[in-house]
Amino acid sequence: MLRSKIGGIGYYVPEKVVTNDDLTKVMDTSDEWIQERTGILERRYGKKHEETTTTMAARAAAVAIERAGIRKEDVDFIIFATLSPDFYFPGCGVLLQRELGITASEAGALDIRNQCSGFLYGISVADQFIRTGMYKNVLVVGSEMHSMGLDFSTSGRNVTVIFGDGAGAVLLQPTEEENKGILTTCLHSDGTYAEKLALINPGAHGGYHAKQLEEPVDYGYPDSKYGDMFVTQRMLDEGMLFPYMDGQFVFKMAVQKFPEVILEALGKAGLKKEDITMLIPHQANLRISQFVQRRLGLRDDQIWNNIQRFGNTTAASVPIALCEAYEAGAIKSGDLVCLAAFGSGFTWGAALLRW
């Protein structure tokens, strides 16, 4: 039976370290306040005007491709997950192809906009391509450069202190080895509360979705009642171009959906939570990860957390953490690894793989 395995894995984080104390210089916050609410000590920021979501992805992808033992030209499909693309359009998939210097192959490129669970969706799609024999070397990337779009003022601190920059990548390949590779993936979504974690403006919604949050306002563009596809002066003046998050609501949903989808994936594969060797959760909040750990009865050495050092890198967090665990020797051949994520949309998912 043909299934997919991770043939190579890599990650990249920028050199610049931004501590909690660094953020206190631009907003009313403290190291204690940030650690208490998120568990974060520091995060990485890319070099402005030098690094982008795509260039970081290329660094991570190059490592994954080399470890897979193939040439860059052998990549026959690219899947790119991000919420912070270089351009509004086109997506980062084709930009990554160009950055890697493999445009001559004209391999397909797919962009995924599922935020924190984007990488999980990406490997699920890649898994199906490989199982059917359509592709043999699928590059799946999660990359984010949040620092270019955050509100570095006191009004934006609840969101800004959480996020960091970075990229992770895997190269999926076919295998016929028994009980190896990706065993199952489970994906879900519920758009009921989409505006609880969103960046609404600019957008082509014409105010329709903004009604979920507030009363009508005129953003300054002709015939507009709520918002527009274009940036207006009022959006700039009133900070409407930054992400919004109802932190408490998101937390409650996450601690419910994380364990549910993990147990669902285990049941689908005929396994139990006691079979998990390593859980790699999306690094949303250390408190969420600790709650899930307790719920599943996992030891500290059975869950990988790096949000303390990198912050929340959304679509990049799972592949970065997975690569770190692999490089540290915390994942070995035959281990059952569980990947899980929950984020904006809301979307969430889990994957089980035998290393």
Rosetta blueprint (number, residue, H / E / L):
1 M L
2 L L
3 R E
4 S E
5 K E
6 I E
7 G E
8 G E
9 I E
10 G E
11 Y E
12 Y E
13 V L
14 P L
15 E L
16 K E
17 V E
18 V E
19 T E
20 N H
21 D H
22 D H
23 L H
24 T L
25 K L
26 V L
27 M L
28 D L
29 T L
30 S L
31 D H
32 E H
33 W H
34 I H
35 Q H
36 E H
37 R H
38 T H
39 G L
40 I L
41 L L
42 E E
43 R E
44 R E
45 Y E
46 G L
47 K L
48 K L
49 H L
50 E L
51 E L
52 T L
53 T H
54 T H
55 T H
56 M H
57 A H
58 A H
59 R H
60 A H
61 A H
62 A H
63 V H
64 A H
65 I H
66 E H
67 R H
68 A H
69 G L
70 I L
71 R L
72 K H
73 E H
74 D H
75 V L
76 D L
77 F E
78 I E
79 I E
80 F E
81 A E
82 T L
83 L L
84 S L
85 P L
86 D L
87 F L
88 Y L
89 F L
90 P L
91 G L
92 C H
93 G H
94 V H
95 L H
96 L H
97 Q H
98 R H
99 E H
100 L H
101 G L
102 I L
103 T H
104 A H
105 S H
106 E L
107 A L
108 G E
109 A E
110 L E
111 D E
112 I E
113 R L
114 N L
115 Q H
116 C H
117 S H
118 G H
119 F H
120 L H
121 Y H
122 G H
123 I H
124 S H
125 V H
126 A H
127 D H
128 Q H
129 F H
130 I H
131 R H
132 T L
133 G L
134 M L
135 Y L
136 K L
137 N L
138 V E
139 L E
140 V E
141 V E
142 G E
143 S E
144 E E
145 M L
146 H H
147 S H
148 M H
149 G H
150 L L
151 D L
152 F L
153 S L
154 T H
155 S H
156 G H
157 R H
158 N H
159 V H
160 T H
161 V L
162 I L
163 F E
164 G L
165 D L
166 G E
167 A E
168 G E
169 A E
170 V E
171 L E
172 L E
173 Q E
174 P E
175 T E
176 E L
177 E L
178 E L
179 N L
180 K L
181 G E
182 I E
183 L E
184 T E
185 T E
186 C E
187 L E
188 H E
189 S E
190 D L
191 G H
192 T H
193 Y H
194 A H
195 E H
196 K H
197 L E
198 A E
199 L L
200 I L
201 N L
202 P L
203 G L
204 A L
205 H L
206 G L
207 G L
208 Y L
209 H H
210 A H
211 K H
212 Q H
213 L L
214 E L
215 E L
216 P L
217 V L
218 D L
219 Y L
220 G L
221 Y L
222 P L
223 D L
224 S L
225 K L
226 Y L
227 G L
228 D L
229 M L
230 F L
231 V L
232 T L
233 Q H
234 R H
235 M H
236 L H
237 D H
238 E L
239 G L
240 M L
241 L L
242 F L
243 P L
244 Y E
245 M E
246 D L
247 G H
248 Q H
249 F H
250 V H
251 F H
252 K H
253 M H
254 A H
255 V H
256 Q H
257 K H
258 F H
259 P H
260 E H
261 V H
262 I H
263 L H
264 E H
265 A H
266 L H
267 G H
268 K H
269 A L
270 G L
271 L L
272 K L
273 K H
274 E H
275 D H
276 I L
277 T L
278 M E
279 L E
280 I E
281 P E
282 H L
283 Q L
284 A L
285 N L
286 L H
287 R H
288 I H
289 S H
290 Q H
291 F H
292 V H
293 Q H
294 R H
295 R H
296 L H
297 G L
298 L L
299 R L
300 D H
301 D H
302 Q H
303 I E
304 W L
305 N L
306 N L
307 I H
308 Q H
309 R H
310 F H
311 G L
312 N E
313 T L
314 T H
315 A H
316 A H
317 S H
318 V H
319 P H
320 I H
321 A H
322 L H
323 C H
324 E H
325 A H
326 Y H
327 E H
328 A L
329 G L
330 A L
331 I L
332 K L
333 S L
334 G L
335 D L
336 L E
337 V E
338 C E
339 L E
340 A E
341 A E
342 F E
343 G E
344 S L
345 G L
346 F L
347 T E
348 W E
349 G E
350 A E
351 A E
352 L E
353 L E
354 R E
355 W L
